[in-house]
Amino acid sequence: MTVSVAMLTGLHKKSAAQSAAGSGSAPTSKARKKAVGKSPKEAAAAAEPCAPSKLTALQQKKMDEPYRNLDIPHLDLLVRSANQNGLGDLINGLQTCRMLMVGTKWTVAIDSNHPDLATMLSSFAGVEKGALEDEYHEVALETPGMVGTKDRLVVTEYGYRTARELNEYTRSSGLREHEIGIMSNLALRQPLALSKLDLSQPHLREVLPKHGQEWRFFFGYGAGQKERARYDLLLDRVIFDPSITQAIVLPVNHHTVGEDSKKSRLGITYLERYLAQRKGPLAQLKRGKAVEFDTLTVETLSLGNRVFKVVAMKPKQVIAYSDMQQLWRAADRSFTIAEGDQSFSEAISAGIPMAYQLWRSKGTAHKQALYDSFVKQAGNIAEFIIRCANYPENELNPGELAKIIEDCNSKQFLTQYSEFAAGLAETYDIAPRLRGFVKRYWVRMNRHALAQEFPVFGEKFGGISALEAAGRFDEAYAKTLDMLGSCGVHLGPFNARRKKFGRQGAIKAGIGESLERQAMPREVFALIYQYDDSDFSEGQPSAPPAGATGASTATAAAGTAPVRASAAAAAGVAPAAPKPPTS
């Protein structure tokens, strides 16, 4: 029996040396590109599109679900992330790469014009820099995007699109019923002592790790770029809580001070402005001399025997994401601030009570749909979330602040919030839904080639597509379950011709998680990563070793490269069934 990897996965095979090494990067050699054949555009044009689906956004989301467990061991993907004047979109794209690699043999590259790509890329082991023009990728993913087509899938910003704006190639991230979730990172739930930080940012290493358990560390994202109300609240929560005697405050935002590295457009730093507005209640507060570093400034404030150090990053200075993850873990578990998509997910993943920044300057508040969904899910803690969101900018509200501080110091409230956040992160984890979305697309675009090897696709997928085009969800869903369930049953011995799937252009999307393996052709796909291209030649069948199985494991630690099984290990003769990879 001859098994053609390219026929089954649409990928050219890695070299024997690369497979044995378990490389997680996507090689871009001329030999590899030559093996691909068609360019993405040529291949997409050659693939006959299915009829447009008339399913609703919620039905589209549900139709992706059966494909989650489809076992596609090898895929080449390109994640795209444009420069949107912030780090959130870039990190979103890089997180997409990392999550798509966890538990799989997929190779993933990042394409971005963001100036900080190189700095952030170093935090995501196994991900390499790519470009849309490269021919080696089967699928290109961009996040966030606008509207998907048969050449590109799109996953939009959290809560940014209404359901009626979505189609079969477009999904919306967020917490609403038709949305596919948020970027959960459960590794952030594990606390890290401040003294145990191992940071790459040299000046943060000088400022933070020397402090022991007596110092509380308040960390968050969202200090003044659009509005500064949450920055004010973070300082109020710390300075006006008499139980806090020593604290370091680091509200990360890359416009904390102005272009001259010292002043804002108003001619004063944000901290100076804050202190000017609080000079009445804080008349006894003393301000020490600022300590200047190339990348940040540290100012020390004292109020009686209490000491506060406020750290401000200078303009255009960034913190590597591996450091950001550690800072989230080291952060005080009683309060944080966030804005946008990425920090929202990180605060939820860490389980820290959050004041979310809504930018209310023009019309409907930015991320209003996300915020409303967040509050709707919050139950008894919704009052805290609303109080924090409504805290005024530029002034002190003693009554509301007292209630916020009371909650932040309540063990019962902190436990309740942590449990709520953990449930939210698990229930709305975007990862498995994204995988289903990508895999369903892959089957859709490669259905004709699949049908040549697995007749079940030829017999059933066309009917499913017709039902989707007619908006008949229940029938389409039932037939999809039947089709995927049949794959593992009707895959007997076969002869695979050496024929490669066409490359399928670009899709725009984001996020993923560990692959859960199921039946779809388990008997066949288990063979795929046991062999290299060198194992096959035209007209020379090759039988696999008896009892050979595939294996793949990975860790879910953020930024950790997946562990890829070598060809030799995959070809071992141990009879044990392959275990599903875990995140």
C-alpha positions in Angstrom: 0.0 0.0 0.0 1.3 3.4 -1.0 0.4 6.4 1.2 0.7 9.8 -0.3 1.1 12.5 2.3 0.4 15.3 -0.2 -2.8 13.6 -1.3 -4.1 13.5 2.3 -3.0 16.7 3.7 -2.3 19.1 0.8 1.2 19.5 2.0 4.6 18.6 0.6 6.5 16.6 3.1 9.3 17.8 5.2 12.7 16.3 4.7 13.8 13.3 6.8 16.2 15.5 8.6 13.7 18.1 9.4 11.1 15.5 10.6 13.6 13.8 12.8 14.6 17.2 14.3 10.9 18.0 15.0 11.3 21.5 13.8 8.4 23.8 14.4 9.3 26.5 11.9 8.1 26.7 8.3 11.1 26.3 5.9 11.1 28.5 2.9 13.7 26.9 0.8 13.5 26.9 -3.0 13.2 23.1 -3.0 10.1 23.4 -0.7 8.5 26.0 -2.9 9.2 24.0 -6.0 7.4 21.0 -4.5 4.3 23.1 -3.9 3.5 23.6 -7.5 0.6 26.1 -7.8 0.6 29.5 -6.2 -2.2 30.2 -3.7 -4.2 32.3 -6.3 -3.8 29.7 -9.0 -4.9 26.9 -6.7 -7.9 28.9 -5.3 -9.0 29.6 -8.9 -8.7 26.0 -9.8 -10.9 24.9 -6.9 -14.6 25.0 -7.7 -16.4 26.9 -4.9 -19.3 25.5 -3.1 -22.6 27.3 -3.3 -22.9 30.2 -0.9 -24.3 29.2 2.5 -27.5 30.7 3.8 -27.0 29.5 7.3 -27.2 32.1 10.1 -24.1 33.2 12.0 -25.0 31.0 14.9 -25.7 28.0 12.6 -22.3 28.6 10.9 -20.6 28.5 14.3 -22.4 25.2 15.1 -21.5 23.7 11.7 -17.8 24.2 12.5 -18.1 22.1 15.7 -18.1 18.6 14.2 -14.8 19.4 12.4 -12.9 20.2 15.7 -11.8 16.6 16.1 -11.0 16.1 12.4 -7.4 14.8 12.5 -5.3 16.8 10.0 -1.7 16.1 11.2 0.0 18.4 8.7 -0.9 21.9 7.6 1.1 24.9 6.5 -0.5 28.2 7.8 0.3 31.8 7.5 -1.1 34.2 10.2 -1.4 37.8 9.1 -1.6 40.8 11.4 -1.6 44.4 10.1 -0.2 47.3 12.1 -3.2 48.9 13.8 -1.2 51.4 15.9 -1.1 49.1 18.8 0.3 45.9 20.1 -3.0 44.1 20.7 -3.5 43.0 17.1 0.1 41.8 16.7 0.0 39.8 19.9 -3.4 38.4 18.8 -1.8 37.2 15.5 1.2 35.7 17.4 -1.0 34.0 19.9 -2.9 32.5 16.9 0.4 31.0 15.7 1.2 29.6 19.0 -2.2 28.1 19.7 -2.4 26.6 16.2 0.9 24.8 16.8 0.1 23.4 20.2 -0.6 19.7 20.0 -0.2 19.5 16.2 2.5 19.0 13.5 1.3 22.2 11.8 3.9 24.7 10.7 2.8 28.3 11.2 4.4 31.6 10.2 3.5 35.2 10.9 3.2 38.0 8.3 3.0 41.5 9.8 4.2 45.0 9.0 4.2 46.0 12.7 7.5 47.6 13.7 7.7 45.6 16.9 7.3 42.2 15.2 10.9 41.1 15.8 10.7 42.0 19.5 7.5 40.1 20.1 8.3 37.2 17.8 11.1 36.1 20.1 8.5 35.3 22.7 6.8 32.7 20.5 9.2 29.8 20.0 8.7 27.9 16.8 7.0 30.7 14.9 8.9 32.2 12.0 8.4 35.3 9.9 6.6 34.7 6.6 4.8 36.6 3.9 1.6 36.2 1.9 3.6 36.0 -1.3 5.3 32.8 -0.1 3.9 29.7 -1.8 4.4 27.2 0.9 1.4 28.0 3.0 -2.0 26.3 2.5 -3.9 28.7 4.6 -3.2 32.2 5.6 -4.8 33.6 8.8 -5.3 37.2 9.6 -6.6 38.7 12.8 -8.5 40.8 13.1 -10.1 41.1 9.6 -13.2 42.4 8.0 -15.1 40.1 5.6 -14.0 36.7 4.5 -14.2 35.1 1.0 -13.4 31.7 -0.5 -9.8 32.9 -0.6 -9.5 34.1 2.9 -11.3 33.4 6.2 -11.8 36.3 8.7 -12.2 36.4 12.4 -13.1 39.9 13.4 -12.4 41.9 16.6 -14.2 41.1 19.8 -17.9 42.1 19.4 -17.1 44.3 16.4 -19.4 42.7 13.8 -23.2 42.0 14.0 -24.4 38.6 13.2 -26.0 39.7 9.9 -22.6 40.8 8.6 -21.0 37.4 8.8 -20.9 34.6 6.2 -19.5 31.1 5.8 -15.9 32.5 5.6 -16.2 35.0 8.5 -16.5 34.6 12.2 -16.6 37.2 15.0 -14.7 36.7 18.3 -16.3 37.7 21.5 -18.8 36.6 24.1 -22.2 36.8 22.3 -24.1 33.7 21.3 -23.0 33.8 17.6 -19.4 34.7 18.4 -16.7 32.1 18.8 -15.0 33.2 22.0 -11.9 34.9 23.4 -8.2 34.1 23.6 -8.0 32.2 26.9 -4.5 31.6 28.4 -4.9 29.5 31.5 -1.2 29.7 32.2 -1.8 33.2 33.5 -3.8 31.8 36.4 -0.6 30.5 38.1 0.7 33.2 40.5 4.4 34.1 40.3 6.3 35.7 43.1 7.7 39.1 42.3 11.1 38.0 43.4 11.0 35.1 40.9 10.6 37.2 37.8 13.0 36.3 35.0 12.6 39.3 32.7 14.4 40.1 29.5 13.7 43.9 29.8 16.9 45.1 31.5 15.4 48.1 33.3 12.4 46.2 34.6 14.9 43.6 36.0 16.4 46.4 38.0 13.2 47.9 39.2 11.1 44.8 40.1 12.9 41.6 41.0 14.8 43.0 44.0 11.5 43.5 45.9 10.3 40.7 48.1 7.0 39.6 49.5 6.4 42.9 51.4 5.8 44.7 48.1 2.5 44.4 46.3 2.7 44.7 42.5 -0.3 46.2 40.6 -0.1 45.6 36.9 -2.5 46.4 34.1 -2.9 47.7 30.5 -4.6 50.9 29.5 -3.1 54.0 30.9 -4.1 57.1 29.0 -3.8 56.4 25.3 -7.5 57.0 24.6 -8.9 57.9 28.0 -7.1 57.9 31.4 -10.0 57.1 33.8 -8.8 53.6 34.5 -5.3 54.9 35.1 -6.7 57.2 37.7 -8.7 54.4 39.3 -5.7 52.1 39.5 -3.8 54.7 41.4 -6.8 55.6 43.6 -7.3 52.0 44.4 -3.7 51.6 45.7 -3.0 55.0 47.3 -6.4 55.4 49.1 -6.3 51.9 50.5 -4.6 52.2 53.9 -4.0 48.5 54.1 -1.4 48.8 51.3 1.9 49.9 52.8 4.3 49.2 49.9 3.3 48.9 46.3 4.7 49.0 42.8 2.3 50.2 40.1 3.0 49.5 36.4 0.1 50.5 34.1 1.5 49.4 30.7 0.6 51.6 27.8 3.0 52.9 25.2 1.9 56.5 25.4 2.3 56.9 29.1 4.4 60.0 28.5 4.8 62.4 25.6 7.1 62.4 22.5 9.8 64.2 24.4 10.0 61.2 26.7 9.1 63.3 29.7 5.9 65.3 29.0 2.5 64.7 27.6 0.8 67.0 25.1 -0.4 69.0 28.1 3.2 69.7 29.1 3.0 67.4 32.2 3.3 63.7 32.7 0.1 61.6 33.5 1.3 61.2 37.0 1.8 64.9 37.5 -1.7 65.5 36.2 -3.1 62.9 38.5 -1.3 64.4 41.5 -2.5 67.9 40.6 -6.1 66.7 40.6 -5.7 64.9 43.9 -3.7 67.6 45.7 -6.5 68.2 48.2 -7.0 64.6 49.5 -3.3 63.9 49.1 -1.9 67.1 50.6 0.4 65.1 52.8 1.8 63.0 49.9 5.5 63.6 49.1 7.1 63.0 45.7 10.6 61.9 45.4 13.0 62.5 42.6 12.3 60.4 39.5 14.8 57.8 38.4 15.3 57.8 34.7 16.2 54.8 32.6 16.5 54.6 28.8 13.2 52.8 28.5 11.2 53.8 31.6 10.8 56.2 34.5 10.3 55.3 38.2 8.8 57.8 40.6 8.5 57.2 44.3 5.6 58.6 46.3 5.3 58.5 50.1 2.3 59.1 52.4 3.3 58.8 56.0 5.0 55.4 56.4 3.5 54.1 53.1 5.6 54.0 49.9 4.5 53.7 46.3 6.6 53.3 43.2 5.0 54.2 39.9 6.7 52.9 36.8 6.0 54.5 33.4 7.3 53.1 30.1 8.7 55.8 27.8 7.3 56.3 24.3 7.9 53.7 21.6 9.3 51.3 24.3 7.7 47.9 24.4 7.8 44.9 26.7 8.5 41.5 25.2 5.4 39.3 25.5 7.2 36.7 27.5 7.8 39.4 30.1 4.2 40.5 29.9 3.0 37.0 30.7 5.2 36.9 33.8 4.0 40.3 34.9 0.4 39.2 34.6 1.2 36.2 36.8 3.1 38.3 39.4 0.3 40.9 39.5 -1.7 41.5 42.7 -4.8 39.3 42.5 -7.1 42.1 43.8 -7.3 44.6 40.9 -6.2 45.3 37.4 -7.1 47.5 34.4 -7.6 46.6 30.7 -8.7 47.8 27.4 -9.2 46.4 23.9 -9.1 42.7 23.1 -5.8 41.2 24.2 -5.6 42.7 27.7 -9.3 41.8 28.3 -8.5 38.1 27.6 -5.4 38.2 29.7 -7.2 39.8 32.7 -9.9 37.1 32.4 -7.4 34.4 32.0 -5.5 35.6 35.1 -8.7 35.8 37.1 -8.1 39.3 38.4 -11.0 41.8 39.1 -10.8 44.2 36.1 -11.7 47.7 35.4 -12.4 47.7 31.7 -11.7 50.8 29.6 -14.6 51.7 27.2 -13.5 54.8 25.2 -16.7 56.8 25.3 -15.5 59.9 23.4 -17.5 59.4 20.2 -21.0 57.9 19.9 -21.3 54.3 21.0 -18.5 53.3 23.3 -15.7 51.2 21.8 -16.2 47.5 22.6 -19.7 48.2 23.9 -21.0 44.8 22.7 -18.1 43.0 24.4 -18.6 44.9 27.6 -22.4 44.3 27.6 -21.8 40.6 27.1 -19.2 40.6 29.9 -21.7 42.2 32.3 -24.5 39.9 31.3 -22.4 36.9 32.2 -21.2 38.3 35.5 -24.2 37.7 37.7 -23.6 38.9 41.3 -20.3 40.6 40.4 -21.7 42.7 37.6 -22.2 45.6 40.0 -18.4 45.8 40.6 -17.7 45.8 36.8 -20.2 48.5 36.2 -18.9 50.6 39.0 -15.4 50.4 37.7 -16.4 51.2 34.1 -18.3 54.3 35.3 -15.6 55.6 37.5 -15.0 59.3 36.5 -12.0 60.6 34.7 -10.1 63.6 36.2 -11.8 63.5 39.6 -12.0 61.4 42.8 -15.3 59.7 43.7 -14.8 58.8 47.4 -18.1 56.8 47.7 -17.6 54.6 44.7 -13.9 54.2 45.4 -14.7 53.0 48.9 -17.0 50.3 47.5 -14.4 49.2 44.9 -11.7 48.9 47.6 -14.0 47.0 49.9 -14.6 44.4 47.2 -10.9 44.2 46.3 -10.1 43.4 49.9 -12.9 40.8 50.3 -11.7 37.2 50.1 -15.3 36.1 49.3 -15.5 38.5 46.4 -12.1 37.7 45.1 -12.9 34.0 45.2 -16.2 34.6 43.5 -14.6 36.7 40.7 -11.8 34.2 40.2 -14.3 31.4 39.7 -16.4 33.5 37.4 -13.4 34.4 35.3 -12.2 30.7 35.1 -15.6 29.6 33.9 -15.7 32.4 31.3 -12.2 31.5 30.0 -13.1 27.9 29.7 -16.6 28.2 28.3 -15.6 30.9 25.7 -12.2 29.6 24.8 -12.0 30.5 21.1 -9.4 27.8 20.4 -11.5 24.7 19.6 -14.0 26.8 17.6 -11.3 28.3 15.5 -9.9 24.9 14.7 -13.3 23.7 13.6 -13.6 26.8 11.4 -10.2 26.2 9.8 -10.7 22.5 9.2 -14.1 22.9 7.8 -12.7 25.3 5.3 -9.9 22.9 4.4 -12.3 20.1 3.7 -14.5 22.5 1.7 -11.6 23.7 -0.5 -10.1 20.2 -0.9 -13.3 18.1 -1.2 -12.6 16.9 -4.8 -9.2 15.6 -4.0 -10.4 14.0 -0.8 -13.2 12.3 -2.7 -10.7 10.5 -4.9 -9.3 8.8 -1.8 -12.3 8.7 0.5 -15.5 8.2 -1.5 -17.5 9.3 1.5 -16.6 12.9 0.7 -17.7 12.6 -2.8 -21.0 11.0 -1.8 -21.9 13.2 1.1 -20.1 16.5 1.0 -21.9 17.8 -2.1 -25.3 17.1 -0.5 -24.2 18.9 2.7 -23.1 21.9 0.7 -26.5 22.0 -1.1 -28.3 21.9 2.2 -26.2 24.7 3.6 -27.0 26.7 0.4 -30.7 26.2 1.1 -30.4 27.2 4.7 -31.4 23.7 6.0 -29.2 23.6 9.0 -30.6 20.5 10.9 -30.2 18.3 7.9 -26.8 19.6 7.0 -25.5 19.2 10.5 -26.8 15.6 10.8 -25.2 14.7 7.5 -22.0 16.2 8.5 -21.9 14.1 11.7 -22.6 11.0 9.5 -19.9 11.9 7.0 -17.2 12.5 9.6 -18.2 9.5 11.6 -18.1 7.3 8.5 -14.6 8.2 7.6 -13.0 6.0 10.3 -15.2 3.0 9.4 -14.9 2.9 5.6 -11.2 3.5 5.1 -9.8 0.1 4.1 -6.6 -0.5 2.2 -6.2 1.8 -0.7 -3.6 3.0 -3.2 -2.8 6.7 -3.0 -1.6 8.3 -6.2 1.1 10.9 -5.8 -0.9 14.0 -6.4 -0.8 17.1 -4.4 -3.7 19.2 -3.3 -3.6 22.8 -4.7 -2.7 25.5 -2.3 -5.7 27.4 -1.2 -4.9 31.1 -0.9 -5.4 33.2 2.2 -7.8 33.0 5.2 -8.0 35.6 7.8 -8.6 34.5 11.4 -7.0 34.0 14.8 -6.6 31.7 17.8 -6.6 28.0 18.4 -6.0 25.3 21.0 -4.8 21.7 21.4 -6.1 19.3 18.8 -8.6 16.8 20.0 -8.3 13.7 17.8 -11.2 11.5 16.8 -12.1 9.0 14.1 -11.6 10.9 10.7 -9.4 8.8 8.9 -7.4 7.8 11.9 -6.2 4.6 10.3 -4.8 6.6 7.4 -3.7 9.9 8.9 -1.8 7.9 11.5 0.4 6.8 8.7 1.1 10.3 7.4 3.7 11.4 9.8 5.5 8.1 9.9 7.2 8.7 6.5 9.1 11.4 4.6 9.0 12.2 0.9 12.1 10.0 0.5 10.0 7.0 1.6 7.9 7.2 -1.5 8.5 7.2 -5.2 6.3 7.0 -8.3 5.1 3.5 -8.9 6.8 1.9 -5.9 4.3 1.0 -3.2 5.6 1.0 0.3 3.9 -0.9 3.2 4.0 0.6 6.7 5.4 -1.4 9.7 2.8 -3.5 11.4 1.2 -1.8 14.3 2.7 1.6 13.5 1.0 4.5 15.1 1.5 8.3 15.1 2.1 10.4 18.1 2.3 14.0 18.9 2.5 15.9 22.2 2.8 19.6 23.2 2.6 21.9 26.1 0.2 24.8 26.5 2.6 27.1 28.3 2.3 30.4 26.5 5.0 30.9 23.9 6.2 27.3 24.2 7.1 25.5 21.0 5.1 22.3 20.4 6.8 19.0 20.7 6.8 17.4 17.4 7.2 13.6 17.0 10.0 12.6 14.7 9.4 10.3 11.7 11.5 7.6 13.4 9.5 7.8 16.7 6.2 7.9 14.8 7.2 4.7 13.0 7.8 2.8 16.3 6.1 -0.6 16.5 4.6 -0.2 20.0 1.0 -1.3 19.7 -0.5 1.3 22.0 -3.1 3.5 20.3 -2.1 7.1 19.7 -3.1 9.4 22.5 -4.8 12.7 21.8 -2.5 15.7 22.4 -3.2 17.8 25.4 -3.0 21.6 25.7 
